[in-house]
Amino acid sequence: MDSNATHDNGVNFDTQQLVIVAYSAYAGGKFLINCLALSDHAYMQNQQRVQEQQQGLLSPRDKLQYLKHNITAQDFRTGCVDLFDIGDDYYRTQRHCCRYWPFSSVIAELSQGSKRFFLVAHRIDLLEHYLEVWPRAQLVAMTNSHDMVRARGRRYLADPSWDQQIEPWVQQQQGMTFDTNTLFSESNTVNTVRKLYEFLHLPDFDADLIQQFYHLWTQNRQRH
C-alpha cells in the first residue's frame, strides 16, 4: 500500500474511524453493527442512508424505523458491498493498488470524516488483508459464538479456533472483544453495547433505542 495518507481515489486509508467487526457467520454481528450505527456519530452500511444522514434527514430514531421496515430483508438491506461498492476479491488479489479501487463515492468522504463506519470480517485471513489496507482501523471481535449459531438453527459451525486466532489481532489493534453469549440477555446486551459506545467514543448511547432494536431482532434473529 502507498504510504501517503490520501490516494488517487481520495480515500484516507489511515483513517481511525473505520471499525472492522469480526465475527463468525450467524453470530449476530449484523445486529451488533446496527446497534452501533444507531448513534448519530456513526453511519449505517448503506450509501443512501449515509447521504440522508449527511443531509440531516436521518436521525437515530429514523434509523431504527428503517431497521424495523427492513426486518424481513437480507441483512436489513445494509452491508459492506452496499456501502463500499467492492467485495473481498479486491482485498485478496489487489491490495497493492487500493488507491485505484472503485469505491463508492461516499467512502472518500467517510474516510476523511469524524464519524464511524463499518466493515465486516468473517475470516481471519480476510481480516489480515483488511488491516493491510486499513492499518489504523479499530477492531471489535465477537467471540464464543457456538451457542448463538446453534440457537439460530444454522448448520454452519463456528470455527472452534476462532477465539484463539482473533486474540492477537485484537491486541495488535488495541481492540475490544464481545462475548456473543451476551446476546441471550437483554440487560447484558444493553450494558455491553453501552461499553462499546464508550470504547468507540460514541457519546449518544440511547438504551431505549437499543432495547427496541433488541426486541425486534430477537423476534426475527433466525433471519439475521
LUMNUDO-978972 format. One record per residue (C-alpha): x, y, z; residue in three letters. Coordinates in nm, 4 decimals, padded with zeros to 6 digits. Layout:
# LUMNUDO-978972
site x: X&y: Y&z: Z&vodren: ALA
...
This chain:
# LUMNUDO-978972
site x: 00.0000&y: 00.0000&z: 00.0000&vodren: MET
site x: 00.1185&y: 00.3501&z: -00.0784&vodren: ASP
site x: 00.2466&y: 00.5241&z: 00.2349&vodren: SER
site x: 00.0719&y: 00.8541&z: 00.1631&vodren: ASN
site x: -00.2402&y: 00.9168&z: 00.3729&vodren: ALA
site x: -00.4637&y: 01.0234&z: 00.0837&vodren: THR
site x: -00.4571&y: 00.8466&z: -00.2536&vodren: HIS
site x: -00.5780&y: 00.8839&z: -00.6104&vodren: ASP
site x: -00.9337&y: 00.7766&z: -00.5279&vodren: ASN
site x: -00.9417&y: 01.0261&z: -00.2424&vodren: GLY
site x: -00.9634&y: 00.7607&z: 00.0282&vodren: VAL
site x: -00.7722&y: 00.8098&z: 00.3530&vodren: ASN
site x: -00.6545&y: 00.4562&z: 00.4288&vodren: PHE
site x: -00.5050&y: 00.5762&z: 00.7580&vodren: ASP
site x: -00.8449&y: 00.6711&z: 00.8964&vodren: THR
site x: -00.9147&y: 00.5705&z: 01.2540&vodren: GLN
site x: -01.2912&y: 00.5985&z: 01.2036&vodren: GLN
site x: -01.3333&y: 00.2637&z: 01.0292&vodren: LEU
site x: -01.4465&y: -00.0133&z: 01.2643&vodren: VAL
site x: -01.3860&y: -00.3701&z: 01.1494&vodren: ILE
site x: -01.6336&y: -00.6020&z: 01.3208&vodren: VAL
site x: -01.5005&y: -00.9579&z: 01.3091&vodren: ALA
site x: -01.7375&y: -01.2449&z: 01.3771&vodren: TYR
site x: -01.8298&y: -01.5948&z: 01.2672&vodren: SER
site x: -02.1210&y: -01.6078&z: 01.0261&vodren: ALA
site x: -02.4613&y: -01.6196&z: 01.2007&vodren: TYR
site x: -02.3177&y: -01.4977&z: 01.5313&vodren: ALA
site x: -02.5334&y: -01.1828&z: 01.5339&vodren: GLY
site x: -02.2745&y: -00.9399&z: 01.4038&vodren: GLY
site x: -02.5149&y: -00.7529&z: 01.1795&vodren: LYS
site x: -02.7291&y: -00.6825&z: 01.4850&vodren: PHE
site x: -02.4249&y: -00.5512&z: 01.6727&vodren: LEU
site x: -02.3150&y: -00.3283&z: 01.3843&vodren: ILE
site x: -02.6597&y: -00.1742&z: 01.3588&vodren: ASN
site x: -02.6685&y: -00.1165&z: 01.7348&vodren: CYS
site x: -02.3554&y: 00.0938&z: 01.6906&vodren: LEU
site x: -02.4886&y: 00.2571&z: 01.3747&vodren: ALA
site x: -02.7894&y: 00.3851&z: 01.5712&vodren: LEU
site x: -02.5533&y: 00.6521&z: 01.7009&vodren: SER
site x: -02.5685&y: 00.9885&z: 01.5293&vodren: ASP
site x: -02.1885&y: 00.9677&z: 01.5262&vodren: HIS
site x: -02.1829&y: 00.6556&z: 01.3077&vodren: ALA
site x: -02.3159&y: 00.5536&z: 00.9675&vodren: TYR
site x: -02.5235&y: 00.2587&z: 00.8539&vodren: MET
site x: -02.3821&y: 00.0264&z: 00.5865&vodren: GLN
site x: -02.5943&y: 00.1739&z: 00.3087&vodren: ASN
site x: -02.4945&y: 00.4579&z: 00.0765&vodren: GLN
site x: -02.8380&y: 00.6165&z: 00.0610&vodren: GLN
site x: -02.8728&y: 00.6145&z: 00.4390&vodren: ARG
site x: -02.5261&y: 00.7737&z: 00.4656&vodren: VAL
site x: -02.6291&y: 01.0535&z: 00.2308&vodren: GLN
site x: -02.9543&y: 01.1102&z: 00.4181&vodren: GLU
site x: -02.7674&y: 01.1355&z: 00.7470&vodren: GLN
site x: -02.5183&y: 01.3791&z: 00.5981&vodren: GLN
site x: -02.8104&y: 01.5936&z: 00.4819&vodren: GLN
site x: -02.9653&y: 01.5923&z: 00.8293&vodren: GLY
site x: -03.2534&y: 01.3719&z: 00.7141&vodren: LEU
site x: -03.1780&y: 01.0571&z: 00.9168&vodren: LEU
site x: -03.1839&y: 01.0689&z: 01.2951&vodren: SER
site x: -03.1101&y: 00.7710&z: 01.5229&vodren: PRO
site x: -03.4841&y: 00.7092&z: 01.5560&vodren: ARG
site x: -03.5201&y: 00.7267&z: 01.1786&vodren: ASP
site x: -03.2518&y: 00.4593&z: 01.1579&vodren: LYS
site x: -03.4498&y: 00.2375&z: 01.3938&vodren: LEU
site x: -03.7590&y: 00.2828&z: 01.1789&vodren: GLN
site x: -03.5568&y: 00.1840&z: 00.8737&vodren: TYR
site x: -03.4415&y: -00.1327&z: 01.0504&vodren: LEU
site x: -03.7991&y: -00.2140&z: 01.1531&vodren: LYS
site x: -03.9191&y: -00.1620&z: 00.7976&vodren: HIS
site x: -03.6475&y: -00.3918&z: 00.6613&vodren: ASN
site x: -03.6564&y: -00.6584&z: 00.9311&vodren: ILE
site x: -03.7515&y: -00.9288&z: 00.6787&vodren: THR
site x: -03.4868&y: -00.8208&z: 00.4255&vodren: ALA
site x: -03.1440&y: -00.9814&z: 00.3977&vodren: GLN
site x: -02.9067&y: -00.8030&z: 00.6396&vodren: ASP
site x: -03.1627&y: -00.5212&z: 00.6858&vodren: PHE
site x: -03.0664&y: -00.4004&z: 00.3355&vodren: ARG
site x: -02.7286&y: -00.2992&z: 00.4733&vodren: THR
site x: -02.3848&y: -00.4489&z: 00.4140&vodren: GLY
site x: -02.0244&y: -00.3981&z: 00.3105&vodren: CYS
site x: -02.0912&y: -00.4061&z: -00.0646&vodren: VAL
site x: -02.3908&y: -00.1752&z: -00.0143&vodren: ASP
site x: -02.1553&y: 00.0768&z: 00.1455&vodren: LEU
site x: -01.8177&y: 00.0262&z: -00.0241&vodren: PHE
site x: -01.9226&y: -00.0989&z: -00.3725&vodren: ASP
site x: -01.6386&y: -00.3534&z: -00.3692&vodren: ILE
site x: -01.6099&y: -00.7116&z: -00.2482&vodren: GLY
site x: -01.3483&y: -00.9305&z: -00.0856&vodren: ASP
site x: -01.1770&y: -01.0192&z: -00.4145&vodren: ASP
site x: -01.0125&y: -00.6776&z: -00.4150&vodren: TYR
site x: -00.8594&y: -00.7436&z: -00.0737&vodren: TYR
site x: -00.7442&y: -01.0906&z: -00.1751&vodren: ARG
site x: -00.5741&y: -01.0007&z: -00.5035&vodren: THR
site x: -00.5362&y: -00.6227&z: -00.5482&vodren: GLN
site x: -00.4220&y: -00.4828&z: -00.2146&vodren: ARG
site x: -00.1127&y: -00.3254&z: -00.3714&vodren: HIS
site x: -00.3264&y: -00.0879&z: -00.5822&vodren: CYS
site x: -00.6025&y: 00.0023&z: -00.3352&vodren: CYS
site x: -00.5596&y: 00.3710&z: -00.4163&vodren: ARG
site x: -00.7218&y: 00.2946&z: -00.7525&vodren: TYR
site x: -01.0111&y: 00.0824&z: -00.6279&vodren: TRP
site x: -01.3562&y: 00.1962&z: -00.7464&vodren: PRO
site x: -01.5040&y: 00.2643&z: -00.4049&vodren: PHE
site x: -01.8487&y: 00.4169&z: -00.3788&vodren: SER
site x: -01.8473&y: 00.7943&z: -00.3782&vodren: SER
site x: -01.9176&y: 00.8150&z: -00.0044&vodren: VAL
site x: -01.6085&y: 00.6242&z: 00.1110&vodren: ILE
site x: -01.3556&y: 00.9004&z: 00.0445&vodren: ALA
site x: -01.5729&y: 01.1395&z: 00.2440&vodren: GLU
site x: -01.6259&y: 00.8962&z: 00.5319&vodren: LEU
site x: -01.2544&y: 00.8189&z: 00.5484&vodren: SER
site x: -01.1815&y: 01.1898&z: 00.5832&vodren: GLN
site x: -01.4594&y: 01.2473&z: 00.8358&vodren: GLY
site x: -01.5106&y: 01.2128&z: 01.2098&vodren: SER
site x: -01.7901&y: 00.9545&z: 01.2280&vodren: LYS
site x: -01.7641&y: 00.5777&z: 01.2491&vodren: ARG
site x: -01.8309&y: 00.3433&z: 00.9577&vodren: PHE
site x: -01.8141&y: -00.0352&z: 00.9477&vodren: PHE
site x: -01.6582&y: -00.3284&z: 00.7643&vodren: LEU
site x: -01.7265&y: -00.6983&z: 00.8363&vodren: VAL
site x: -01.4614&y: -00.9708&z: 00.8622&vodren: ALA
site x: -01.5899&y: -01.3301&z: 00.8697&vodren: HIS
site x: -01.2465&y: -01.4892&z: 00.8281&vodren: ARG
site x: -00.9078&y: -01.4350&z: 00.9891&vodren: ILE
site x: -00.7231&y: -01.4310&z: 00.6554&vodren: ASP
site x: -00.9544&y: -01.1581&z: 00.5270&vodren: LEU
site x: -00.9119&y: -00.9602&z: 00.8477&vodren: LEU
site x: -00.5375&y: -00.9661&z: 00.7861&vodren: GLU
site x: -00.5917&y: -00.8375&z: 00.4311&vodren: HIS
site x: -00.8293&y: -00.5650&z: 00.5537&vodren: TYR
site x: -00.5696&y: -00.4437&z: 00.8023&vodren: LEU
site x: -00.3048&y: -00.4274&z: 00.5327&vodren: GLU
site x: -00.5293&y: -00.1770&z: 00.3553&vodren: VAL
site x: -00.6759&y: -00.0050&z: 00.6653&vodren: TRP
site x: -00.3887&y: -00.0336&z: 00.9182&vodren: PRO
site x: -00.5354&y: 00.2055&z: 01.1772&vodren: ARG
site x: -00.8877&y: 00.0659&z: 01.1771&vodren: ALA
site x: -01.0483&y: -00.0112&z: 01.5094&vodren: GLN
site x: -01.1358&y: -00.3757&z: 01.5748&vodren: LEU
site x: -01.4337&y: -00.5260&z: 01.7553&vodren: VAL
site x: -01.4239&y: -00.9062&z: 01.7655&vodren: ALA
site x: -01.7142&y: -01.1304&z: 01.8610&vodren: MET
site x: -01.6091&y: -01.4459&z: 02.0458&vodren: THR
site x: -01.7711&y: -01.7557&z: 02.1969&vodren: ASN
site x: -02.0217&y: -01.7801&z: 01.9128&vodren: SER
site x: -02.1091&y: -02.1513&z: 01.9036&vodren: HIS
site x: -02.4258&y: -02.1357&z: 02.1162&vodren: ASP
site x: -02.5711&y: -01.8434&z: 01.9196&vodren: MET
site x: -02.5057&y: -02.0089&z: 01.5848&vodren: VAL
site x: -02.6786&y: -02.3253&z: 01.7078&vodren: ARG
site x: -02.9653&y: -02.1314&z: 01.8657&vodren: ALA
site x: -03.0380&y: -01.9730&z: 01.5310&vodren: ARG
site x: -03.0828&y: -02.3168&z: 01.3785&vodren: GLY
site x: -02.7852&y: -02.2912&z: 01.1455&vodren: ARG
site x: -02.5938&y: -02.5932&z: 01.0198&vodren: ARG
site x: -02.2867&y: -02.3752&z: 00.9860&vodren: TYR
site x: -02.0360&y: -02.4485&z: 01.2622&vodren: LEU
site x: -01.8307&y: -02.1636&z: 01.4008&vodren: ALA
site x: -01.4557&y: -02.2228&z: 01.3704&vodren: ASP
site x: -01.3500&y: -02.3715&z: 01.7072&vodren: PRO
site x: -01.0130&y: -02.1957&z: 01.6783&vodren: SER
site x: -01.1657&y: -01.8518&z: 01.6043&vodren: TRP
site x: -01.1285&y: -01.7117&z: 01.9566&vodren: ASP
site x: -00.7644&y: -01.8153&z: 01.9783&vodren: GLN
site x: -00.6837&y: -01.6825&z: 01.6314&vodren: GLN
site x: -00.8568&y: -01.3482&z: 01.6763&vodren: ILE
site x: -00.6951&y: -01.2545&z: 02.0088&vodren: GLU
site x: -00.3540&y: -01.1433&z: 01.8682&vodren: PRO
site x: -00.5321&y: -00.9153&z: 01.6216&vodren: TRP
site x: -00.7418&y: -00.7611&z: 01.8985&vodren: VAL
site x: -00.4238&y: -00.6929&z: 02.0931&vodren: GLN
site x: -00.2438&y: -00.5536&z: 01.7883&vodren: GLN
site x: -00.5243&y: -00.3094&z: 01.7088&vodren: GLN
site x: -00.5967&y: -00.2390&z: 02.0762&vodren: GLN
site x: -00.9490&y: -00.3537&z: 02.0049&vodren: GLY
site x: -01.2333&y: -00.4959&z: 02.2113&vodren: MET
site x: -01.3965&y: -00.8378&z: 02.2285&vodren: THR
site x: -01.7687&y: -00.9008&z: 02.2582&vodren: PHE
site x: -01.8850&y: -01.2307&z: 02.4114&vodren: ASP
site x: -02.1644&y: -01.3462&z: 02.1800&vodren: THR
site x: -02.3474&y: -01.5162&z: 02.4678&vodren: ASN
site x: -02.4220&y: -01.1636&z: 02.5868&vodren: THR
site x: -02.6911&y: -01.1545&z: 02.3174&vodren: LEU
site x: -02.9059&y: -01.4092&z: 02.5030&vodren: PHE
site x: -02.9850&y: -01.1440&z: 02.7661&vodren: SER
site x: -03.1425&y: -00.8041&z: 02.7022&vodren: GLU
site x: -02.9809&y: -00.6392&z: 03.0048&vodren: SER
site x: -02.6376&y: -00.7841&z: 02.9274&vodren: ASN
site x: -02.6690&y: -00.6763&z: 02.5650&vodren: THR
site x: -02.7630&y: -00.3199&z: 02.6574&vodren: VAL
site x: -02.4820&y: -00.2924&z: 02.9124&vodren: ASN
site x: -02.2184&y: -00.4353&z: 02.6793&vodren: THR
site x: -02.3285&y: -00.2185&z: 02.3856&vodren: VAL
site x: -02.3007&y: 00.0778&z: 02.6220&vodren: ARG
site x: -01.9363&y: -00.0197&z: 02.6852&vodren: LYS
site x: -01.8776&y: -00.0426&z: 02.3105&vodren: LEU
site x: -02.0176&y: 00.3087&z: 02.2657&vodren: TYR
site x: -01.7701&y: 00.4296&z: 02.5272&vodren: GLU
site x: -01.4853&y: 00.2362&z: 02.3689&vodren: PHE
site x: -01.5591&y: 00.3837&z: 02.0247&vodren: LEU
site x: -01.6164&y: 00.7333&z: 02.1676&vodren: HIS
site x: -01.9803&y: 00.7425&z: 02.0591&vodren: LEU
site x: -02.1277&y: 00.9953&z: 02.3035&vodren: PRO
site x: -02.5005&y: 00.9431&z: 02.2455&vodren: ASP
site x: -02.5827&y: 00.5965&z: 02.3791&vodren: PHE
site x: -02.9618&y: 00.5542&z: 02.3983&vodren: ASP
site x: -03.0661&y: 00.2487&z: 02.5986&vodren: ALA
site x: -03.4260&y: 00.2779&z: 02.4787&vodren: ASP
site x: -03.3228&y: 00.2551&z: 02.1129&vodren: LEU
site x: -03.1029&y: -00.0466&z: 02.1815&vodren: ILE
site x: -03.3789&y: -00.2189&z: 02.3776&vodren: GLN
site x: -03.6319&y: -00.1612&z: 02.0992&vodren: GLN
site x: -03.3917&y: -00.2953&z: 01.8395&vodren: PHE
site x: -03.3047&y: -00.5918&z: 02.0610&vodren: TYR
site x: -03.6736&y: -00.6884&z: 02.0901&vodren: HIS
site x: -03.7125&y: -00.6556&z: 01.7149&vodren: LEU
site x: -03.4051&y: -00.8680&z: 01.6477&vodren: TRP
site x: -03.4813&y: -01.1441&z: 01.8966&vodren: THR
site x: -03.8215&y: -01.1911&z: 01.7352&vodren: GLN
site x: -03.6553&y: -01.2277&z: 01.3957&vodren: ASN
site x: -03.2988&y: -01.3349&z: 01.4673&vodren: ARG
site x: -03.3080&y: -01.6502&z: 01.2580&vodren: GLN
site x: -03.3078&y: -01.4156&z: 00.9589&vodren: ARG
site x: -03.0108&y: -01.2030&z: 01.0705&vodren: HIS
